[in-house]
Amino acid sequence: MKKMKPFDLAHEQYQLLMAKFKTTKDLQEKNILFRRLTNLLAVMEFLISIHKPH
């Protein structure tokens, strides 16, 4: 099994959470998923920033 890069793992998790977000009808669950999606975006932005040449 190939080891995934941190960004790829975060992106995969983002896609899974977004799919749940789009299908759930529960407003409380939507709020939790939205916060998790926002946090993952921040993580992905950080991972991109540390790999940029300075």
Buried (B, 14 or more C-beta within 10 A) or exposed (E): EEEEEEBEBBBEBBEEBBEBBEEEEEEEEBEBBEEBBEEBEEBBEEBEEEEEEE
